[in-house]
Amino acid sequence: MDTLPEKPPSAVRRQLRQQALFGCCFCGNPIVQFHHIVPLSELKHHNPEDMMCACPLCHDKINAGAMAESEQREAKAQPFNLLHGFAEGQLAINSEQLVVDLGSNWFFGSGAKLAVDDKPLLQLAEDARGRLQLSADLYDENDQLLALIERNDWVTGDPTPWDIEFRHNWLRIHAKAYRISLTIDAKVEPVILTGRLWRAGREFLIRRRLLTIDPRGLNNTFQNLGFAYASLNITSGSGKAAILADQIQGEGKFFNWPVPCPDRIAHGLKFCKEIRAKLRRNKKGKRPVP
């Protein structure tokens, strides 16, 4: 080979991730690099049979000469995640605003944001420091659970997705070839989600600039809208969709964005603050029954 691309081809990287069940072959860490068991100094190659997934720490250990080739081959044949039956990781989200962007529609506040039969597929919460936490149930179109995200911690077992790509603040889960279940980009604010969320034969299709409810049936589209303490819910039997208020707050708000809107986050959070204040007033106004 006269010239060798510095980065292994995408098909090779995917094959190595699949073989290792989306983690380091030695310890399961989902942040992986692609190690050449047969060193590039000996042979210029990107042969998957002579490569493996290793996290930066384990990769450094290998490069330091602290792991024999036999140990590398053993870990490649029996990777950590495969032996344990699942892959997991933690998504780093530093946003202190409870807001996400779904197809140019911004959803504010804690609670469910997308649901089928009142069962949440996507929820928002905050941690003790007030930072955003995401939860999601990822099913395929045949209603098989592929992965769970619980307050930024993700896990997948059997059946496994076709592919998982993960960086500290970015996650992409593929249900199958050319079919992305979910991409979470937490490098930006608000956090952007795209993909296809399925449940009971109904789908939320989230493109970058458009959110479509049940494109094969109801086919309702949403764009440039705001939802404060409100969720979109599909009834699986009838296919009907509704905007529901948050159960805890008891109220929600659905609104169009003013054009132009220089500070959408402040605009939406203002509505959330008003809803919370109203809830506090209502609670304070109630008198105990004698």
C-alpha positions, 0 to 999 in steps of 0.5 A, a space after each residue: 500500500 503506497 499511502 495509508 489514511 491516518 484514520 481507519 475507514 468508517 466501516 473498519 471503525 464500526 466493525 471494531 466497535 461492534 466486535 467489542 460491544 461498544 467499549 474498550 476490550 480490556 475495561 469496557 470504557 466507551 471512550 475508545 481509540 483504535 489500536 493496531 495489534 500489529 504495529 504500523 511500524 511493522 506493517 502499514 494497515 487498517 486490517 480489523 483482524 489485527 486491530 482492536 478497541 482500547 480506551 486512552 488509558 489502556 491504549 497508553 499501557 499497550 504503547 508503553 509495552 506493558 501488554 503482550 500481544 497474546 494479552 491483546 489477542 485474548 482481550 480482542 477475542 473476549 472483550 470486557 463488555 461481551 463477557 458482561 453482556 452490556 455496554 454503558 457510559 455517562 453523557 456529560 451535559 454541563 448545561 444549567 438550563 432545562 431546555 432541549 432542541 427537537 427539530 427547531 422546537 424548544 422544550 423547557 422544564 422538567 418532566 416528560 417531553 415526548 410520550 406514547 400512551 402517556 408513557 414517557 420516551 423522553 424526559 428532562 430533570 436536573 441534578 443537585 447542581 441544577 444541570 440538565 439530565 436526560 432520560 430516554 427509552 429507545 425502541 426500534 420499530 418492532 418495539 424491541 428495547 435497544 437502549 436506556 438513558 437514565 439521567 445521562 447514564 446510558 446502557 444497552 444489552 440484548 438486543 444491542 443496537 447496530 452501532 454506538 458512537 460515543 464521545 464525552 458530550 456526544 452520543 449516537 445510537 444506530 438501530 440498524 444501518 442507515 437508521 439513527 435512533 438518537 443523536 444527542 449533541 451536548 456540545 451546544 446549548 441548548 442540547 440538540 436531539 435528532 433521530 427516530 423514537 418509536 413505541 407501540 408502532 408510533 414514531 417521533 421523527 426528529 430532523 434538524 429543523 422539523 419534528 414530525 409525529 407519526 409520519 406514516 399515520 398522523 403526520 403532524 409537523 412542528 417547527 419553531 415552537 416552544 413548550 414550557 412544562 408541556 409534552 407531545 403525546 401519541 395515543 397508539 390505538 387511534 394515532 391521535 396526538 395531544 399537547 399535555 401539561 406537566 402532571 406535577 406543575 399542573 399547567 403547561 404552555 405552548 407558544 410560537 416564537 416571536 420573530 426575531 427572538 434574540 434570546 429564546 432560552 430566557 423567553 422560554 424559562 420565563 414561562 416556566 418561572 411563571 408556571 412554578 410561581 402559580 403552582 406555589 400560590 395555589 398551594 399556599 392558598 389551600 387550607 387544610 380540611 378541619 
